[in-house]
Amino acid sequence: MREYTYTGLKSNDHVRILCTARSAVQADLTPARKLLESWGLRVSYGRTIGAINHQFGGTTSLRITDFQDALNDDDVDAIWIARGGYGTIQIIDEIDFSAFAKANFKKLIIGYSDVTVLHSHLQHMGVSSLHSFMPLELQDKPHTCLESFKKALLDHSQNFSIPNNNNLKSQELTAPIIGGNLSILYSLLGSKSFPITDDCFLFIEDIDEYIYHIERMMYGLKRAGHLEKLKGLIIGGMSDMNDHKIPFGKNAQEIITDITNSYQYPVIFNFPAGHIKDNRSLKLGTDLSISISEEEINFTY
């Protein structure tokens, strides 16, 4: 498999919106379609849009063939997954990704949350993809989120800063960024879909998990050796965490800090990506540069 880095969409390129997990209907996708068309892109819908099989966007068979058809169609330049939930893992082993080995092949996979199954599988293959919000979320997104998405989609550089609230030492680092939803990554441990983490920034985020689940998953990554040789750990939204009547005693940040305190690389919290309103877009599998000063942390990619 060749190392593959997507170079961005251009005017008149074609985006296919489809489901790999939960269902979506065309009427709810109209704002996303109009947005892409305003940027000069063509948009079409897969056969899974409007299909319903229980909570899924069609049967497993339909979701496999719909994704494969879009992957094989030379006229489709990007595949934007309509929504997350659960279901992508049902189809991942039936998809033929061998087209990415072709010298002139290009295809950008877009989404987050459950789409981490696809991102992670592609990262293991050396293929970049776009961690970004879903079409159904468009109307809830602020300008900063939409602008980040546009820049990532069209392959323009991004630069922003967050406060250095954890007294990280001043340093400058550049490495590929990989990762996605923590629960999904944990479910892929030991499989051919788990990314190679050595010498990379690992990005993680999650939502609606019990606090002790976060500790369990972090220990799982640590014991499997996936935290040991990172360039850095970047934590996005840890949103709507749950606890029992008898509290666990730590929050997500404290858990992650304790589990990683023996490592020398920076552990950066509050990165603006994940299940949050301002979900900035990240081109996974490509280089991220981080400059840490006494007061702020600057990201360029």
LINKA-V286098 format. One record per pair of residues at least 12 apart in sequence whose C-alpha atoms are under 8 Angstrom apart, sorted by the first residue. I is the first residue (numbers start at 1). GAP is how many residues later the second one is. Records with the same first field share a line. If there is no record, write none. Layout:
# LINKA-V286098
I = GAP + GAP
This chain:
# LINKA-V286098
1 = 99 + 100 + 124 + 125
2 = 98 + 99 + 123 + 124
3 = 122 + 123 + 124
4 = 96 + 122 + 123 + 124
5 = 122 + 123 + 280 + 281
6 = 100 + 101 + 102 + 121 + 122 + 123
7 = 147 + 148
8 = 144 + 145 + 146 + 147
9 = 68 + 144 + 145 + 146
10 = 30 + 31 + 144
11 = 28 + 29 + 30
12 = 28 + 29 + 30
13 = 27 + 28 + 29 + 63 + 64
14 = 27 + 28 + 29 + 30 + 61 + 62 + 63 + 64
15 = 26 + 27 + 28 + 29 + 61 + 62 + 63 + 64 + 65
16 = 27 + 28 + 29 + 30 + 54 + 60 + 61 + 62 + 63 + 64
17 = 26 + 27 + 28 + 29 + 32 + 62 + 63 + 64 + 65
18 = 27 + 28 + 29 + 30 + 31 + 48 + 49 + 61 + 62 + 63 + 64
19 = 27 + 29 + 30 + 38 + 44 + 62 + 63 + 64
20 = 37 + 43 + 44 + 47 + 61 + 64 + 67 + 68 + 71
21 = 35 + 36 + 42 + 62 + 63 + 64 + 65 + 66 + 67 + 93
22 = 33 + 34 + 35 + 61 + 62 + 63 + 64 + 65
23 = 25 + 26 + 27 + 28 + 29 + 32 + 33 + 34 + 35 + 59 + 60
24 = 25 + 26 + 27 + 33 + 58 + 59 + 112
25 = 24 + 25 + 26
26 = 19 + 23 + 24
28 = 108
29 = 53 + 106 + 107
31 = 107 + 108
32 = 103 + 104 + 106
46 = 20 + 21 + 24
47 = 15 + 19
48 = 14 + 15 + 18
56 = 31
60 = 30 + 31
63 = 28
64 = 27 + 30 + 31
67 = 28
68 = 27 + 28
71 = 26 + 28 + 36
72 = 27
76 = 31
77 = 29 + 30 + 31
78 = 29 + 30 + 31 + 32
79 = 28 + 29 + 30 + 31
80 = 29 + 30 + 31 + 54 + 55
81 = 28 + 29 + 30 + 34 + 53 + 54
82 = 29 + 52 + 53 + 54
83 = 28 + 51 + 52 + 53
84 = 28 + 29 + 30 + 31 + 50
85 = 28 + 29
86 = 28
87 = 27
88 = 26 + 27 + 29 + 30
89 = 28
92 = 25 + 26
100 = 27
108 = 20 + 21 + 22
109 = 20 + 21
110 = 19 + 20 + 21 + 22
111 = 19 + 20 + 21 + 22 + 23
112 = 19 + 20 + 21 + 22 + 68 + 69 + 162
113 = 67 + 68 + 71 + 93 + 161 + 162
114 = 67 + 70
116 = 63 + 64 + 65 + 68 + 69
117 = 67 + 68 + 71 + 76
119 = 12 + 60 + 61 + 165
120 = 58 + 59 + 60 + 65 + 73 + 74 + 75
121 = 71 + 72 + 73 + 74
122 = 71 + 73
123 = 55 + 71 + 72 + 73 + 161 + 162
124 = 68 + 69 + 70 + 71 + 72
126 = 159
127 = 158
128 = 155 + 156 + 157 + 158
129 = 154 + 155 + 156
130 = 22 + 23 + 151 + 152 + 153 + 154
131 = 49 + 150 + 151 + 152 + 153
132 = 17 + 147 + 148 + 149 + 150
133 = 146 + 147 + 148
140 = 137
141 = 136 + 137 + 138
142 = 135 + 136
144 = 134 + 136
145 = 132 + 133 + 134 + 135 + 136
148 = 132 + 133
149 = 131 + 132
152 = 129 + 130 + 131
157 = 143 + 144
158 = 141 + 142 + 143
159 = 139 + 140 + 141 + 142
160 = 138 + 139 + 140
161 = 135 + 136 + 137 + 138
162 = 108 + 109 + 134 + 135 + 136
163 = 132 + 133 + 134
164 = 128 + 129 + 130 + 131 + 132 + 133
165 = 130 + 131
167 = 127
168 = 98 + 124 + 126
169 = 123 + 124 + 125
170 = 121 + 122 + 123 + 124
171 = 120 + 121 + 122
172 = 117 + 118 + 119 + 120
173 = 58 + 116 + 117 + 118
174 = 113 + 114 + 115 + 116
175 = 24 + 25 + 26 + 56 + 111 + 112 + 113 + 114
176 = 23 + 24 + 25 + 108 + 109 + 110 + 111 + 112
177 = 23 + 24 + 25 + 26 + 106 + 107 + 108 + 109 + 110 + 111
178 = 17 + 19 + 22 + 23 + 24 + 25 + 106 + 107
179 = 16 + 23 + 24 + 25 + 105
180 = 23 + 24 + 25
181 = 23 + 24 + 25 + 93
182 = 22 + 23 + 24 + 35
183 = 23 + 34
186 = 31 + 34 + 35
189 = 32 + 35
196 = 30
197 = 29 + 30 + 32 + 33
198 = 28 + 30 + 31 + 32 + 33
199 = 30 + 31 + 32
200 = 29 + 30 + 31 + 32
201 = 29 + 30 + 31 + 32 + 33
202 = 28 + 29 + 30 + 31 + 32
203 = 30 + 31 + 32 + 33
204 = 29 + 30 + 31 + 32
205 = 30 + 31 + 32 + 33 + 68 + 69 + 70
206 = 30 + 31 + 32 + 33 + 68 + 69
207 = 30 + 31 + 32 + 33 + 34 + 68
208 = 31 + 32 + 33 + 34
209 = 31 + 32 + 33
210 = 31 + 32 + 33 + 34
211 = 30 + 31 + 32 + 37 + 39 + 40 + 41
212 = 31 + 36
214 = 38 + 41
215 = 37 + 40 + 41
218 = 38 + 41
219 = 40
222 = 37
227 = 33
228 = 35
230 = 35
231 = 34 + 35
232 = 33 + 34 + 35 + 36
233 = 32 + 33 + 34 + 35
234 = 33 + 34 + 35 + 37
235 = 32 + 33 + 34 + 35 + 36
236 = 33 + 34 + 35 + 36 + 37 + 38
237 = 33 + 34 + 35 + 36 + 37 + 38 + 39
238 = 14 + 36 + 37
239 = 36 + 37
253 = 16
287 = 14
288 = 12 + 13
289 = 12
